[in-house]
Amino acid sequence: MRIRILRGAREIGGSCVEVAYRGSRLVLDVGKPLSAGWDEEVSLPAVPGLSDGSDPSLAGVIISHPHLDHYGLIDQVDVRVPIYIGQEAVQLLAGSAFFSAAGVKVQPTGYLSDAVSLAIGAFTVTPYLMDHSGYDSYSLLIEAGGQRLFYTGDIRGHGRKASLFEKLIAHPPGDVDVLLCEGTHIRALPDQPTDDESPVVHQEEARTEWEVERSLAVRMGETEGAVCVVSSAQNIDRLVTVYRASRRAGRVLVTDLYTASVADSVGRSTIPQPGFEDYRVYVPNRQRVLVKTSGEFTRMDLVRGVRVFPEWLAEHRRKITLLQTSSAVPELLRFGALAGGLVVWSMWPGYLRDRSGVRLRSTLESAGVPLVFDHASGHASVPDLQRLVTALNPRAVVPIHTEGAARYARLFSDVAVRNDGEWWDA
Amino acid sequence: MPSERANGVVERRRLFRANRATAVAEAAAGGPVEPVIGLGRLSGRLFWYQAPGKLVVVAGPYKDARDGDLALAHGLRHVTPD
């Protein structure tokens, strides 16, 4: 088996890997680099047949999970190239597409399911459903010619599905030749702290979803007005966390239409959605404009009976938790829903440096509403990565999805750092 | 005019924007238009333009009518003040 990382050997995001064996090839992920702007077009890596379907040796593209930095270039893949992804991931993307101009339609050939092996070209692919902030995420065991590659995709061991990570540690696939191991939290610079060598652990890396749940519940108990949590509508784990915290604090959760639609789209009755107790929906101005101008009024059917309006939010502000996008905050301030309240930033802190993040901070400062940070990372801590590598015991650990490739050798044995575009034998 | 048989979707879109999309938008708006770039989370797969009081979306032949309607709605969401 031959392998090359096309993008991601020394960067976080834009992941793309090509695997070849006896005239058959697979591509793992076709991500858009995080450095690219929303409306910036990025070309597919140069893989024969990927963009034009001209090479039948390309057996397929496997998308590990529905995050743009792993699937964002999928619309450039020729329709004749088979695509494989989790079924609920497809449903989530379909549910999100209306709300995001950057959304894409994915029409897969087959679906990934936990521990169900697929024969694709010369390869046997076994997905491992994994804990990550992206929904329906998989690690992948790729086998061909008696050799085994394990691609972590994006993983963590401290989310709501941490048991999946522990299951992998307890029952790892044996005889792994190459581990392509994500290292989002392995820092590029030695003076940046990592879990392994500093007692001062970055808050985001160390926190679990349960800790976020507990601390949100405490904040809700201590706050007189509404608590508004700003998070990604596609982060289903965080929706569950905020809903549970809200109920612990005796509050009603009020999400936006985007969050409610995504929760509904994946079709799992255990995920908080319209119809759940203490769950309401407020449709912010931007989403109302979107529904009205697109003419897709049936979108509102989902929230019939649970929709609330500005007057209700202002009146009940002491008893509600809002889960909304940052763009909704100005209108929430205007009609008094955040009087005496608190805004919790529950996403990667780097987004606060974006234009919208800077605007939010300024708006809240002017209004005198406090902004606090409470988040658990979507990626594994360094100690969890070390546990994973020890369990899998691969012959080689190859860094991917990291800015700290050069530092892997300080953390793991048998590290082989590769460059983008470089082929090597498993 | 450069060849329409350019390699890769991104290059084809770039040529479409350069050679056709702007002219189509100007015809629709009845005058000069400015591209809407970097305003928000808009895709590079369609082309948004604005003129005073007007927003125009140009979609390639690979998009259906619903894509165009939705793209117009997304554009309006981004150019409409909160």
Interface residues (C-beta under 8 A of the other chain):
Chain A: G37 W38 D39 E40 E41 V42 S43 L44 S51 D52 D75 Q76 F98 S100 A101 A102 G103 N285 R286 V289 L290 T293 S294 G295 E296 S327 P330 E331
Chain B: N7 G8 V9 V10 E11 R13 R14 I37 G38 G40 R41 L42 S43 G44 R45 L46 D69 L70 A71 L72 A73 H74 G75 L76 R77 T80 D82
